[in-house]
Amino acid sequence: MNAPPTLEQTLARLDAIVTGLERDDLELEDALRLFEEGIANVRHARQILASAELRIERLIEEKGKTHFEPMPAPE
């Protein structure tokens, strides 16, 4: 059983997908397949980031009370 890809692996694959979609000679079906894969990778990356944010929120505690600090918005 393979482990799910890491965030870094997912982002690297997304970069490769974007590069592939920028090609002029890409057939429509291939472009659609890459686009669908890209959407799945974006969803996976968002899931990883949401999980990390939840872990961070759980770890930040101040005087016995959880203190939530918003994560900066991505640029």
mmCIF file of the N, C-alpha and C atoms, coordinates in Angstrom:
data_MODEL
# 
_entry.id   MODEL 
# 
loop_
_atom_site.group_PDB 
_atom_site.id 
_atom_site.type_symbol 
_atom_site.label_atom_id 
_atom_site.label_alt_id 
_atom_site.label_comp_id 
_atom_site.label_asym_id 
_atom_site.label_entity_id 
_atom_site.label_seq_id 
_atom_site.pdbx_PDB_ins_code 
_atom_site.Cartn_x 
_atom_site.Cartn_y 
_atom_site.Cartn_z 
_atom_site.occupancy 
_atom_site.B_iso_or_equiv 
_atom_site.pdbx_formal_charge 
_atom_site.auth_seq_id 
_atom_site.auth_comp_id 
_atom_site.auth_asym_id 
_atom_site.auth_atom_id 
_atom_site.pdbx_PDB_model_num 
ATOM 1   N N  . MET A 1 1  ? 0.846  -1.178 0.000   1.00 0.00 ? 1  MET A N  1 
ATOM 2   C CA . MET A 1 1  ? 0.000  0.000  0.000   1.00 0.00 ? 1  MET A CA 1 
ATOM 3   C C  . MET A 1 1  ? 0.890  1.239  0.000   1.00 0.00 ? 1  MET A C  1 
ATOM 4   N N  . ASN A 1 2  ? 0.683  2.104  -0.939  1.00 0.00 ? 2  ASN A N  1 
ATOM 5   C CA . ASN A 1 2  ? 1.496  3.307  -1.059  1.00 0.00 ? 2  ASN A CA 1 
ATOM 6   C C  . ASN A 1 2  ? 0.963  4.415  -0.168  1.00 0.00 ? 2  ASN A C  1 
ATOM 7   N N  . ALA A 1 3  ? 1.880  5.171  0.388   1.00 0.00 ? 3  ALA A N  1 
ATOM 8   C CA . ALA A 1 3  ? 1.498  6.332  1.191   1.00 0.00 ? 3  ALA A CA 1 
ATOM 9   C C  . ALA A 1 3  ? 1.039  7.438  0.250   1.00 0.00 ? 3  ALA A C  1 
ATOM 10  N N  . PRO A 1 4  ? 0.085  8.259  0.701   1.00 0.00 ? 4  PRO A N  1 
ATOM 11  C CA . PRO A 1 4  ? -0.336 9.377  -0.158  1.00 0.00 ? 4  PRO A CA 1 
ATOM 12  C C  . PRO A 1 4  ? 0.820  10.336 -0.380  1.00 0.00 ? 4  PRO A C  1 
ATOM 13  N N  . PRO A 1 5  ? 0.815  11.038 -1.500  1.00 0.00 ? 5  PRO A N  1 
ATOM 14  C CA . PRO A 1 5  ? 1.923  11.959 -1.778  1.00 0.00 ? 5  PRO A CA 1 
ATOM 15  C C  . PRO A 1 5  ? 1.984  13.089 -0.752  1.00 0.00 ? 5  PRO A C  1 
ATOM 16  N N  . THR A 1 6  ? 3.192  13.544 -0.502  1.00 0.00 ? 6  THR A N  1 
ATOM 17  C CA . THR A 1 6  ? 3.400  14.668 0.410   1.00 0.00 ? 6  THR A CA 1 
ATOM 18  C C  . THR A 1 6  ? 2.978  15.958 -0.282  1.00 0.00 ? 6  THR A C  1 
ATOM 19  N N  . LEU A 1 7  ? 2.922  17.022 0.490   1.00 0.00 ? 7  LEU A N  1 
ATOM 20  C CA . LEU A 1 7  ? 2.585  18.327 -0.093  1.00 0.00 ? 7  LEU A CA 1 
ATOM 21  C C  . LEU A 1 7  ? 3.619  18.704 -1.149  1.00 0.00 ? 7  LEU A C  1 
ATOM 22  N N  . GLU A 1 8  ? 4.875  18.472 -0.845  1.00 0.00 ? 8  GLU A N  1 
ATOM 23  C CA . GLU A 1 8  ? 5.938  18.820 -1.791  1.00 0.00 ? 8  GLU A CA 1 
ATOM 24  C C  . GLU A 1 8  ? 5.799  18.028 -3.091  1.00 0.00 ? 8  GLU A C  1 
ATOM 25  N N  . GLN A 1 9  ? 5.478  16.747 -2.980  1.00 0.00 ? 9  GLN A N  1 
ATOM 26  C CA . GLN A 1 9  ? 5.293  15.923 -4.178  1.00 0.00 ? 9  GLN A CA 1 
ATOM 27  C C  . GLN A 1 9  ? 4.074  16.385 -4.974  1.00 0.00 ? 9  GLN A C  1 
ATOM 28  N N  . THR A 1 10 ? 3.014  16.738 -4.263  1.00 0.00 ? 10 THR A N  1 
ATOM 29  C CA . THR A 1 10 ? 1.800  17.209 -4.913  1.00 0.00 ? 10 THR A CA 1 
ATOM 30  C C  . THR A 1 10 ? 2.048  18.511 -5.656  1.00 0.00 ? 10 THR A C  1 
ATOM 31  N N  . LEU A 1 11 ? 2.768  19.435 -5.014  1.00 0.00 ? 11 LEU A N  1 
ATOM 32  C CA . LEU A 1 11 ? 3.072  20.711 -5.671  1.00 0.00 ? 11 LEU A CA 1 
ATOM 33  C C  . LEU A 1 11 ? 3.989  20.526 -6.869  1.00 0.00 ? 11 LEU A C  1 
ATOM 34  N N  . ALA A 1 12 ? 4.933  19.603 -6.759  1.00 0.00 ? 12 ALA A N  1 
ATOM 35  C CA . ALA A 1 12 ? 5.824  19.326 -7.892  1.00 0.00 ? 12 ALA A CA 1 
ATOM 36  C C  . ALA A 1 12 ? 5.027  18.770 -9.065  1.00 0.00 ? 12 ALA A C  1 
ATOM 37  N N  . ARG A 1 13 ? 4.080  17.884 -8.764  1.00 0.00 ? 13 ARG A N  1 
ATOM 38  C CA . ARG A 1 13 ? 3.248  17.327 -9.838  1.00 0.00 ? 13 ARG A CA 1 
ATOM 39  C C  . ARG A 1 13 ? 2.378  18.418 -10.459 1.00 0.00 ? 13 ARG A C  1 
ATOM 40  N N  . LEU A 1 14 ? 1.840  19.303 -9.636  1.00 0.00 ? 14 LEU A N  1 
ATOM 41  C CA . LEU A 1 14 ? 1.049  20.419 -10.168 1.00 0.00 ? 14 LEU A CA 1 
ATOM 42  C C  . LEU A 1 14 ? 1.882  21.291 -11.096 1.00 0.00 ? 14 LEU A C  1 
ATOM 43  N N  . ASP A 1 15 ? 3.130  21.525 -10.731 1.00 0.00 ? 15 ASP A N  1 
ATOM 44  C CA . ASP A 1 15 ? 4.020  22.312 -11.590 1.00 0.00 ? 15 ASP A CA 1 
ATOM 45  C C  . ASP A 1 15 ? 4.223  21.607 -12.932 1.00 0.00 ? 15 ASP A C  1 
ATOM 46  N N  . ALA A 1 16 ? 4.391  20.288 -12.883 1.00 0.00 ? 16 ALA A N  1 
ATOM 47  C CA . ALA A 1 16 ? 4.568  19.526 -14.120 1.00 0.00 ? 16 ALA A CA 1 
ATOM 48  C C  . ALA A 1 16 ? 3.294  19.564 -14.968 1.00 0.00 ? 16 ALA A C  1 
ATOM 49  N N  . ILE A 1 17 ? 2.144  19.517 -14.319 1.00 0.00 ? 17 ILE A N  1 
ATOM 50  C CA . ILE A 1 17 ? 0.871  19.577 -15.043 1.00 0.00 ? 17 ILE A CA 1 
ATOM 51  C C  . ILE A 1 17 ? 0.714  20.923 -15.734 1.00 0.00 ? 17 ILE A C  1 
ATOM 52  N N  . VAL A 1 18 ? 1.022  21.996 -15.040 1.00 0.00 ? 18 VAL A N  1 
ATOM 53  C CA . VAL A 1 18 ? 0.929  23.332 -15.638 1.00 0.00 ? 18 VAL A CA 1 
ATOM 54  C C  . VAL A 1 18 ? 1.850  23.429 -16.847 1.00 0.00 ? 18 VAL A C  1 
ATOM 55  N N  . THR A 1 19 ? 3.065  22.929 -16.699 1.00 0.00 ? 19 THR A N  1 
ATOM 56  C CA . THR A 1 19 ? 4.004  22.935 -17.824 1.00 0.00 ? 19 THR A CA 1 
ATOM 57  C C  . THR A 1 19 ? 3.433  22.154 -19.001 1.00 0.00 ? 19 THR A C  1 
ATOM 58  N N  . GLY A 1 20 ? 2.833  21.010 -18.719 1.00 0.00 ? 20 GLY A N  1 
ATOM 59  C CA . GLY A 1 20 ? 2.226  20.210 -19.780 1.00 0.00 ? 20 GLY A CA 1 
ATOM 60  C C  . GLY A 1 20 ? 1.068  20.922 -20.452 1.00 0.00 ? 20 GLY A C  1 
ATOM 61  N N  . LEU A 1 21 ? 0.246  21.600 -19.657 1.00 0.00 ? 21 LEU A N  1 
ATOM 62  C CA . LEU A 1 21 ? -0.906 22.304 -20.222 1.00 0.00 ? 21 LEU A CA 1 
ATOM 63  C C  . LEU A 1 21 ? -0.495 23.512 -21.062 1.00 0.00 ? 21 LEU A C  1 
ATOM 64  N N  . GLU A 1 22 ? 0.689  24.027 -20.835 1.00 0.00 ? 22 GLU A N  1 
ATOM 65  C CA . GLU A 1 22 ? 1.165  25.179 -21.603 1.00 0.00 ? 22 GLU A CA 1 
ATOM 66  C C  . GLU A 1 22 ? 1.701  24.802 -22.982 1.00 0.00 ? 22 GLU A C  1 
ATOM 67  N N  . ARG A 1 23 ? 1.822  23.511 -23.241 1.00 0.00 ? 23 ARG A N  1 
ATOM 68  C CA . ARG A 1 23 ? 2.324  23.067 -24.546 1.00 0.00 ? 23 ARG A CA 1 
ATOM 69  C C  . ARG A 1 23 ? 1.325  23.395 -25.646 1.00 0.00 ? 23 ARG A C  1 
ATOM 70  N N  . ASP A 1 24 ? 1.832  23.782 -26.794 1.00 0.00 ? 24 ASP A N  1 
ATOM 71  C CA . ASP A 1 24 ? 0.978  24.132 -27.935 1.00 0.00 ? 24 ASP A CA 1 
ATOM 72  C C  . ASP A 1 24 ? 0.449  22.901 -28.663 1.00 0.00 ? 24 ASP A C  1 
ATOM 73  N N  . ASP A 1 25 ? 1.146  21.798 -28.564 1.00 0.00 ? 25 ASP A N  1 
ATOM 74  C CA . ASP A 1 25 ? 0.777  20.615 -29.343 1.00 0.00 ? 25 ASP A CA 1 
ATOM 75  C C  . ASP A 1 25 ? -0.044 19.600 -28.547 1.00 0.00 ? 25 ASP A C  1 
ATOM 76  N N  . LEU A 1 26 ? -0.607 19.994 -27.419 1.00 0.00 ? 26 LEU A N  1 
ATOM 77  C CA . LEU A 1 26 ? -1.350 19.082 -26.561 1.00 0.00 ? 26 LEU A CA 1 
ATOM 78  C C  . LEU A 1 26 ? -2.753 18.854 -27.124 1.00 0.00 ? 26 LEU A C  1 
ATOM 79  N N  . GLU A 1 27 ? -3.112 17.591 -27.280 1.00 0.00 ? 27 GLU A N  1 
ATOM 80  C CA . GLU A 1 27 ? -4.452 17.232 -27.745 1.00 0.00 ? 27 GLU A CA 1 
ATOM 81  C C  . GLU A 1 27 ? -5.477 17.561 -26.659 1.00 0.00 ? 27 GLU A C  1 
ATOM 82  N N  . LEU A 1 28 ? -6.705 17.813 -27.074 1.00 0.00 ? 28 LEU A N  1 
ATOM 83  C CA . LEU A 1 28 ? -7.759 18.190 -26.151 1.00 0.00 ? 28 LEU A CA 1 
ATOM 84  C C  . LEU A 1 28 ? -7.966 17.137 -25.059 1.00 0.00 ? 28 LEU A C  1 
ATOM 85  N N  . GLU A 1 29 ? -8.034 15.879 -25.427 1.00 0.00 ? 29 GLU A N  1 
ATOM 86  C CA . GLU A 1 29 ? -8.255 14.820 -24.439 1.00 0.00 ? 29 GLU A CA 1 
ATOM 87  C C  . GLU A 1 29 ? -7.115 14.753 -23.428 1.00 0.00 ? 29 GLU A C  1 
ATOM 88  N N  . ASP A 1 30 ? -5.897 14.939 -23.884 1.00 0.00 ? 30 ASP A N  1 
ATOM 89  C CA . ASP A 1 30 ? -4.751 14.947 -22.979 1.00 0.00 ? 30 ASP A CA 1 
ATOM 90  C C  . ASP A 1 30 ? -4.807 16.156 -22.048 1.00 0.00 ? 30 ASP A C  1 
ATOM 91  N N  . ALA A 1 31 ? -5.216 17.300 -22.588 1.00 0.00 ? 31 ALA A N  1 
ATOM 92  C CA . ALA A 1 31 ? -5.332 18.508 -21.778 1.00 0.00 ? 31 ALA A CA 1 
ATOM 93  C C  . ALA A 1 31 ? -6.405 18.325 -20.704 1.00 0.00 ? 31 ALA A C  1 
ATOM 94  N N  . LEU A 1 32 ? -7.525 17.732 -21.082 1.00 0.00 ? 32 LEU A N  1 
ATOM 95  C CA . LEU A 1 32 ? -8.592 17.491 -20.113 1.00 0.00 ? 32 LEU A CA 1 
ATOM 96  C C  . LEU A 1 32 ? -8.142 16.526 -19.021 1.00 0.00 ? 32 LEU A C  1 
ATOM 97  N N  . ARG A 1 33 ? -7.417 15.495 -19.403 1.00 0.00 ? 33 ARG A N  1 
ATOM 98  C CA . ARG A 1 33 ? -6.906 14.532 -18.428 1.00 0.00 ? 33 ARG A CA 1 
ATOM 99  C C  . ARG A 1 33 ? -5.957 15.210 -17.449 1.00 0.00 ? 33 ARG A C  1 
ATOM 100 N N  . LEU A 1 34 ? -5.055 16.038 -17.975 1.00 0.00 ? 34 LEU A N  1 
ATOM 101 C CA . LEU A 1 34 ? -4.129 16.765 -17.107 1.00 0.00 ? 34 LEU A CA 1 
ATOM 102 C C  . LEU A 1 34 ? -4.868 17.746 -16.202 1.00 0.00 ? 34 LEU A C  1 
ATOM 103 N N  . PHE A 1 35 ? -5.873 18.424 -16.750 1.00 0.00 ? 35 PHE A N  1 
ATOM 104 C CA . PHE A 1 35 ? -6.641 19.369 -15.952 1.00 0.00 ? 35 PHE A CA 1 
ATOM 105 C C  . PHE A 1 35 ? -7.346 18.650 -14.800 1.00 0.00 ? 35 PHE A C  1 
ATOM 106 N N  . GLU A 1 36 ? -7.961 17.513 -15.086 1.00 0.00 ? 36 GLU A N  1 
ATOM 107 C CA . GLU A 1 36 ? -8.636 16.738 -14.044 1.00 0.00 ? 36 GLU A CA 1 
ATOM 108 C C  . GLU A 1 36 ? -7.649 16.283 -12.974 1.00 0.00 ? 36 GLU A C  1 
ATOM 109 N N  . GLU A 1 37 ? -6.489 15.834 -13.403 1.00 0.00 ? 37 GLU A N  1 
ATOM 110 C CA . GLU A 1 37 ? -5.462 15.434 -12.447 1.00 0.00 ? 37 GLU A CA 1 
ATOM 111 C C  . GLU A 1 37 ? -5.011 16.632 -11.616 1.00 0.00 ? 37 GLU A C  1 
ATOM 112 N N  . GLY A 1 38 ? -4.895 17.780 -12.247 1.00 0.00 ? 38 GLY A N  1 
ATOM 113 C CA . GLY A 1 38 ? -4.500 18.985 -11.535 1.00 0.00 ? 38 GLY A CA 1 
ATOM 114 C C  . GLY A 1 38 ? -5.513 19.369 -10.468 1.00 0.00 ? 38 GLY A C  1 
ATOM 115 N N  . ILE A 1 39 ? -6.795 19.284 -10.809 1.00 0.00 ? 39 ILE A N  1 
ATOM 116 C CA . ILE A 1 39 ? -7.848 19.593 -9.834  1.00 0.00 ? 39 ILE A CA 1 
ATOM 117 C C  . ILE A 1 39 ? -7.762 18.633 -8.653  1.00 0.00 ? 39 ILE A C  1 
ATOM 118 N N  . ALA A 1 40 ? -7.550 17.359 -8.912  1.00 0.00 ? 40 ALA A N  1 
ATOM 119 C CA . ALA A 1 40 ? -7.423 16.377 -7.825  1.00 0.00 ? 40 ALA A CA 1 
ATOM 120 C C  . ALA A 1 40 ? -6.217 16.706 -6.951  1.00 0.00 ? 40 ALA A C  1 
ATOM 121 N N  . ASN A 1 41 ? -5.132 17.132 -7.566  1.00 0.00 ? 41 ASN A N  1 
ATOM 122 C CA . ASN A 1 41 ? -3.941 17.492 -6.800  1.00 0.00 ? 41 ASN A CA 1 
ATOM 123 C C  . ASN A 1 41 ? -4.168 18.745 -5.960  1.00 0.00 ? 41 ASN A C  1 
ATOM 124 N N  . VAL A 1 42 ? -4.875 19.726 -6.499  1.00 0.00 ? 42 VAL A N  1 
ATOM 125 C CA . VAL A 1 42 ? -5.194 20.932 -5.728  1.00 0.00 ? 42 VAL A CA 1 
ATOM 126 C C  . VAL A 1 42 ? -6.033 20.561 -4.514  1.00 0.00 ? 42 VAL A C  1 
ATOM 127 N N  . ARG A 1 43 ? -7.018 19.702 -4.706  1.00 0.00 ? 43 ARG A N  1 
ATOM 128 C CA . ARG A 1 43 ? -7.861 19.265 -3.576  1.00 0.00 ? 43 ARG A CA 1 
ATOM 129 C C  . ARG A 1 43 ? -7.033 18.535 -2.527  1.00 0.00 ? 43 ARG A C  1 
ATOM 130 N N  . HIS A 1 44 ? -6.126 17.691 -2.982  1.00 0.00 ? 44 HIS A N  1 
ATOM 131 C CA . HIS A 1 44 ? -5.261 16.964 -2.046  1.00 0.00 ? 44 HIS A CA 1 
ATOM 132 C C  . HIS A 1 44 ? -4.364 17.934 -1.269  1.00 0.00 ? 44 HIS A C  1 
ATOM 133 N N  . ALA A 1 45 ? -3.795 18.909 -1.959  1.00 0.00 ? 45 ALA A N  1 
ATOM 134 C CA . ALA A 1 45 ? -2.934 19.896 -1.302  1.00 0.00 ? 45 ALA A CA 1 
ATOM 135 C C  . ALA A 1 45 ? -3.725 20.691 -0.273  1.00 0.00 ? 45 ALA A C  1 
ATOM 136 N N  . ARG A 1 46 ? -4.943 21.083 -0.608  1.00 0.00 ? 46 ARG A N  1 
ATOM 137 C CA . ARG A 1 46 ? -5.790 21.816 0.338   1.00 0.00 ? 46 ARG A CA 1 
ATOM 138 C C  . ARG A 1 46 ? -6.096 20.979 1.568   1.00 0.00 ? 46 ARG A C  1 
ATOM 139 N N  . GLN A 1 47 ? -6.318 19.689 1.363   1.00 0.00 ? 47 GLN A N  1 
ATOM 140 C CA . GLN A 1 47 ? -6.588 18.788 2.481   1.00 0.00 ? 47 GLN A CA 1 
ATOM 141 C C  . GLN A 1 47 ? -5.369 18.691 3.401   1.00 0.00 ? 47 GLN A C  1 
ATOM 142 N N  . ILE A 1 48 ? -4.195 18.576 2.823   1.00 0.00 ? 48 ILE A N  1 
ATOM 143 C CA . ILE A 1 48 ? -2.963 18.523 3.611   1.00 0.00 ? 48 ILE A CA 1 
ATOM 144 C C  . ILE A 1 48 ? -2.799 19.807 4.413   1.00 0.00 ? 48 ILE A C  1 
ATOM 145 N N  . LEU A 1 49 ? -3.009 20.948 3.765   1.00 0.00 ? 49 LEU A N  1 
ATOM 146 C CA . LEU A 1 49 ? -2.855 22.238 4.444   1.00 0.00 ? 49 LEU A CA 1 
ATOM 147 C C  . LEU A 1 49 ? -3.895 22.426 5.551   1.00 0.00 ? 49 LEU A C  1 
ATOM 148 N N  . ALA A 1 50 ? -5.128 21.999 5.306   1.00 0.00 ? 50 ALA A N  1 
ATOM 149 C CA . ALA A 1 50 ? -6.158 22.115 6.338   1.00 0.00 ? 50 ALA A CA 1 
ATOM 150 C C  . ALA A 1 50 ? -5.809 21.251 7.542   1.00 0.00 ? 50 ALA A C  1 
ATOM 151 N N  . SER A 1 51 ? -5.280 20.075 7.289   1.00 0.00 ? 51 SER A N  1 
ATOM 152 C CA . SER A 1 51 ? -4.870 19.188 8.378   1.00 0.00 ? 51 SER A CA 1 
ATOM 153 C C  . SER A 1 51 ? -3.724 19.809 9.171   1.00 0.00 ? 51 SER A C  1 
ATOM 154 N N  . ALA A 1 52 ? -2.777 20.402 8.475   1.00 0.00 ? 52 ALA A N  1 
ATOM 155 C CA . ALA A 1 52 ? -1.645 21.049 9.152   1.00 0.00 ? 52 ALA A CA 1 
ATOM 156 C C  . ALA A 1 52 ? -2.131 22.236 9.979   1.00 0.00 ? 52 ALA A C  1 
ATOM 157 N N  . GLU A 1 53 ? -3.062 22.995 9.446   1.00 0.00 ? 53 GLU A N  1 
ATOM 158 C CA . GLU A 1 53 ? -3.593 24.147 10.178  1.00 0.00 ? 53 GLU A CA 1 
ATOM 159 C C  . GLU A 1 53 ? -4.282 23.683 11.461  1.00 0.00 ? 53 GLU A C  1 
ATOM 160 N N  . LEU A 1 54 ? -5.037 22.609 11.376  1.00 0.00 ? 54 LEU A N  1 
ATOM 161 C CA . LEU A 1 54 ? -5.708 22.077 12.555  1.00 0.00 ? 54 LEU A CA 1 
ATOM 162 C C  . LEU A 1 54 ? -4.690 21.627 13.602  1.00 0.00 ? 54 LEU A C  1 
ATOM 163 N N  . ARG A 1 55 ? -3.630 20.976 13.165  1.00 0.00 ? 55 ARG A N  1 
ATOM 164 C CA . ARG A 1 55 ? -2.579 20.552 14.096  1.00 0.00 ? 55 ARG A CA 1 
ATOM 165 C C  . ARG A 1 55 ? -1.926 21.752 14.764  1.00 0.00 ? 55 ARG A C  1 
ATOM 166 N N  . ILE A 1 56 ? -1.678 22.800 14.005  1.00 0.00 ? 56 ILE A N  1 
ATOM 167 C CA . ILE A 1 56 ? -1.070 24.014 14.558  1.00 0.00 ? 56 ILE A CA 1 
ATOM 168 C C  . ILE A 1 56 ? -1.995 24.648 15.578  1.00 0.00 ? 56 ILE A C  1 
ATOM 169 N N  . GLU A 1 57 ? -3.280 24.727 15.254  1.00 0.00 ? 57 GLU A N  1 
ATOM 170 C CA . GLU A 1 57 ? -4.241 25.308 16.186  1.00 0.00 ? 57 GLU A CA 1 
ATOM 171 C C  . GLU A 1 57 ? -4.287 24.534 17.495  1.00 0.00 ? 57 GLU A C  1 
ATOM 172 N N  . ARG A 1 58 ? -4.160 23.226 17.411  1.00 0.00 ? 58 ARG A N  1 
ATOM 173 C CA . ARG A 1 58 ? -4.185 22.395 18.617  1.00 0.00 ? 58 ARG A CA 1 
ATOM 174 C C  . ARG A 1 58 ? -2.929 22.576 19.459  1.00 0.00 ? 58 ARG A C  1 
ATOM 175 N N  . LEU A 1 59 ? -1.822 22.903 18.810  1.00 0.00 ? 59 LEU A N  1 
ATOM 176 C CA . LEU A 1 59 ? -0.559 23.024 19.525  1.00 0.00 ? 59 LEU A CA 1 
ATOM 177 C C  . LEU A 1 59 ? -0.361 24.382 20.191  1.00 0.00 ? 59 LEU A C  1 
ATOM 178 N N  . ILE A 1 60 ? -1.036 25.393 19.686  1.00 0.00 ? 60 ILE A N  1 
ATOM 179 C CA . ILE A 1 60 ? -0.858 26.737 20.230  1.00 0.00 ? 60 ILE A CA 1 
ATOM 180 C C  . ILE A 1 60 ? -1.746 26.884 21.458  1.00 0.00 ? 60 ILE A C  1 
ATOM 181 N N  . GLU A 1 61 ? -1.150 26.878 22.592  1.00 0.00 ? 61 GLU A N  1 
ATOM 182 C CA . GLU A 1 61 ? -1.908 27.032 23.831  1.00 0.00 ? 61 GLU A CA 1 
ATOM 183 C C  . GLU A 1 61 ? -1.282 28.147 24.660  1.00 0.00 ? 61 GLU A C  1 
ATOM 184 N N  . GLU A 1 62 ? -2.143 28.854 25.350  1.00 0.00 ? 62 GLU A N  1 
ATOM 185 C CA . GLU A 1 62 ? -1.669 29.955 26.174  1.00 0.00 ? 62 GLU A CA 1 
ATOM 186 C C  . GLU A 1 62 ? -2.387 29.886 27.519  1.00 0.00 ? 62 GLU A C  1 
ATOM 187 N N  . LYS A 1 63 ? -1.631 29.608 28.588  1.00 0.00 ? 63 LYS A N  1 
ATOM 188 C CA . LYS A 1 63 ? -2.162 29.533 29.951  1.00 0.00 ? 63 LYS A CA 1 
ATOM 189 C C  . LYS A 1 63 ? -3.348 28.590 30.053  1.00 0.00 ? 63 LYS A C  1 
ATOM 190 N N  . GLY A 1 64 ? -3.195 27.411 29.490  1.00 0.00 ? 64 GLY A N  1 
ATOM 191 C CA . GLY A 1 64 ? -4.241 26.416 29.597  1.00 0.00 ? 64 GLY A CA 1 
ATOM 192 C C  . GLY A 1 64 ? -5.397 26.605 28.645  1.00 0.00 ? 64 GLY A C  1 
ATOM 193 N N  . LYS A 1 65 ? -5.432 27.701 27.944  1.00 0.00 ? 65 LYS A N  1 
ATOM 194 C CA . LYS A 1 65 ? -6.497 27.950 26.977  1.00 0.00 ? 65 LYS A CA 1 
ATOM 195 C C  . LYS A 1 65 ? -5.903 27.911 25.577  1.00 0.00 ? 65 LYS A C  1 
ATOM 196 N N  . THR A 1 66 ? -6.653 27.361 24.698  1.00 0.00 ? 66 THR A N  1 
ATOM 197 C CA . THR A 1 66 ? -6.191 27.332 23.318  1.00 0.00 ? 66 THR A CA 1 
ATOM 198 C C  . THR A 1 66 ? -6.296 28.726 22.738  1.00 0.00 ? 66 THR A C  1 
ATOM 199 N N  . HIS A 1 67 ? -5.237 29.145 22.134  1.00 0.00 ? 67 HIS A N  1 
ATOM 200 C CA . HIS A 1 67 ? -5.176 30.463 21.513  1.00 0.00 ? 67 HIS A CA 1 
ATOM 201 C C  . HIS A 1 67 ? -5.012 30.253 20.007  1.00 0.00 ? 67 HIS A C  1 
ATOM 202 N N  . PHE A 1 68 ? -6.026 30.587 19.263  1.00 0.00 ? 68 PHE A N  1 
ATOM 203 C CA . PHE A 1 68 ? -5.979 30.399 17.819  1.00 0.00 ? 68 PHE A CA 1 
ATOM 204 C C  . PHE A 1 68 ? -5.431 31.644 17.151  1.00 0.00 ? 68 PHE A C  1 
ATOM 205 N N  . GLU A 1 69 ? -4.459 31.428 16.327  1.00 0.00 ? 69 GLU A N  1 
ATOM 206 C CA . GLU A 1 69 ? -3.883 32.512 15.548  1.00 0.00 ? 69 GLU A CA 1 
ATOM 207 C C  . GLU A 1 69 ? -4.146 32.211 14.088  1.00 0.00 ? 69 GLU A C  1 
ATOM 208 N N  . PRO A 1 70 ? -4.759 33.114 13.362  1.00 0.00 ? 70 PRO A N  1 
ATOM 209 C CA . PRO A 1 70 ? -5.036 32.831 11.955  1.00 0.00 ? 70 PRO A CA 1 
ATOM 210 C C  . PRO A 1 70 ? -3.751 32.675 11.166  1.00 0.00 ? 70 PRO A C  1 
ATOM 211 N N  . MET A 1 71 ? -3.779 31.730 10.246  1.00 0.00 ? 71 MET A N  1 
ATOM 212 C CA . MET A 1 71 ? -2.624 31.547 9.374   1.00 0.00 ? 71 MET A CA 1 
ATOM 213 C C  . MET A 1 71 ? -2.669 32.620 8.311   1.00 0.00 ? 71 MET A C  1 
ATOM 214 N N  . PRO A 1 72 ? -1.508 33.095 7.892   1.00 0.00 ? 72 PRO A N  1 
ATOM 215 C CA . PRO A 1 72 ? -1.493 34.114 6.842   1.00 0.00 ? 72 PRO A CA 1 
ATOM 216 C C  . PRO A 1 72 ? -2.080 33.572 5.555   1.00 0.00 ? 72 PRO A C  1 
ATOM 217 N N  . ALA A 1 73 ? -2.759 34.437 4.831   1.00 0.00 ? 73 ALA A N  1 
ATOM 218 C CA . ALA A 1 73 ? -3.350 34.053 3.555   1.00 0.00 ? 73 ALA A CA 1 
ATOM 219 C C  . ALA A 1 73 ? -2.237 33.800 2.546   1.00 0.00 ? 73 ALA A C  1 
ATOM 220 N N  . PRO A 1 74 ? -2.408 32.777 1.699   1.00 0.00 ? 74 PRO A N  1 
ATOM 221 C CA . PRO A 1 74 ? -1.393 32.529 0.675   1.00 0.00 ? 74 PRO A CA 1 
ATOM 222 C C  . PRO A 1 74 ? -1.331 33.673 -0.303  1.00 0.00 ? 74 PRO A C  1 
ATOM 223 N N  . GLU A 1 75 ? -0.134 33.918 -0.787  1.00 0.00 ? 75 GLU A N  1 
ATOM 224 C CA . GLU A 1 75 ? 0.067  35.028 -1.735  1.00 0.00 ? 75 GLU A CA 1 
ATOM 225 C C  . GLU A 1 75 ? -0.083 34.557 -3.150  1.00 0.00 ? 75 GLU A C  1 
# 
